[in-house]
Amino acid sequence: MAKPIKHSDRDKIPFRKNRSRSRNELGRKSPTRIPRRSILIVCEGEKTEPNYFEGLKKKHRLHTSGIKVVGEECGSDPTSVVRYACERKKDESGTGFDEVWCVIDVEAYDNPRDLTGALQTASDNNIKIALSNPCFEVWLLYHFERVGRPFDDCQDVIHKLEIYINNYAKGGDYFKDHF
């Protein structure tokens, strides 16, 4: 137990000197919260991909996050998706997004030059690409199993996905129940 301090010993206790505060110390402190990153995800698909990313936002309670997902207004070929992302790179506030992603399927494009040109445009504009081969549904399948083989086409992926999601159809909103 600590001994009580005698009146005669009180003068011996070291106290911090009173000093006036400098001008810098009187002002407000700078903010300590790290600003939230803003991310734009531009999807080639009108329903499946946006529904998936919106479902992930809900599942992980990111509804107030800086993640914006767009799909139907950007077109369905790689060039138009990347072009739309370039146009939208600055957000509504004019400050811009920290990251911009384009989600593109490989399956529907016979002309590899279109895809190559879109990839080059994205690279030139610091836009990241998430490429699905053969289709976006392969991402959904990865939630259920490790896939170690290539798929011939999207129907092959959907057939495998139907093992986990009964009556799966493109454009459906299965993400509340399964992810």
Residue, then its C-alpha position, 0 to 999 in steps of 0.5 A: m500500500a502506498k504511503p501518504i505524502k507528507h506535507s513537507d515532501r510535496d515540494k519535492i514531487p516533480f511536476r510538469k512545468n506550466r508552459s504556454r501552448s504553441r500556435n500549432e498545438l492550439g489548432r484542431k488535430s488533423p483527421t485520423r480516419i483513413p478515407r474510404r477507397s472508392i471503386l467502380i465496377v463496370c460489368e458487361g452483363e446487365k443482370t448477373e454480374p451486377n446482382y452478384f457484386e451487389g449481393l456481395k456488398k450486402k453479405h459483407r455489409l458494404h452497403t455504405s462503402g464506396i463501391k459502385v456497380v454498373g452494368e446495363e448502360c455500358g454495352s456488351d462488348p469489351t470495347s464499349v465496357v472499357r470506353y464506358a469505364c474511361e468516361r466514368k473514371k471520375d465519379e459524380s463528385g468529380t474527385g475520381f475513383d481510386e480503382v476502376w474494374c471492368v468485368i468482361d466475358v471471353e465467350a461471346y467474342d469471335n474477334p480477338r482484336d476487339l478484346t486485345g484493343a479493349l485490354q490495351t485501352a484499359s491498361d493505358n487508362n489504369i483500369k483493371i480487367a477481370l476476365s471470365n473465361p468462358c463466362f461469368e458463371v465460372w466465378l459463381l462455381y468457384h464459390f462451391e468447388r475448386v475447378g481444375r479443368p477448362f470449360d468448353d463453353c458457358q453451357d458446360v459451366i451452367h450445367k455444372l453450376e446447376i448441381y448447386i443452384n437448382n434451375y439456374a438461369k442467366g440473369g437470375d438473382y440467386f445471390k441472397d440465398h447462395f452467397 
